[in-house]
């Protein structure tokens, strides 16, 4: 087998052995979940702005 073929085969082997990560996060967000996430982002931004102003 030539060096080129070995490199191609090695690259293909690496790609096939990588596991696909599984996530425990919900696949869909309801209105309440999105609203609470947005509120948390706003609170964090407001506190950051207050720290920068001080």
C-alpha positions in Angstrom: 0.0 0.0 0.0 1.4 3.4 -0.9 1.8 6.2 1.6 -1.0 8.2 0.1 -3.5 5.3 0.5 -2.3 4.8 4.1 -3.0 8.4 4.9 -6.5 8.3 3.4 -7.3 5.1 5.2 -6.0 6.5 8.5 -8.1 9.7 8.1 -11.2 7.7 7.4 -10.6 5.5 10.5 -10.3 8.5 12.8 -13.6 10.0 11.5 -15.5 6.8 12.0 -14.4 6.3 15.6 -15.5 9.7 17.0 -18.7 9.2 19.1 -21.6 11.5 18.7 -22.3 13.4 21.9 -25.7 13.1 23.5 -27.4 16.0 25.2 -29.7 15.9 28.1 -31.1 19.3 27.2 -34.7 19.5 26.1 -35.2 19.6 22.4 -37.9 22.3 22.5 -38.3 25.2 24.8 -41.6 26.4 26.0 -42.6 30.0 26.5 -41.8 30.0 30.2 -38.3 28.5 29.7 -37.4 31.0 27.0 -38.7 33.9 29.2 -36.7 32.8 32.2 -33.6 32.5 30.1 -34.1 35.9 28.6 -34.7 37.4 32.1 -31.5 35.8 33.3 -29.5 37.3 30.4 -31.0 40.8 31.0 -30.2 40.6 34.8 -26.6 39.6 34.0 -26.2 42.4 31.5 -27.6 45.0 33.9 -25.3 43.9 36.7 -22.3 44.0 34.3 -23.2 47.5 33.3 -23.6 48.6 36.9 -20.1 47.2 37.7 -18.6 49.0 34.7 -20.3 52.3 35.8 -18.9 52.0 39.3 
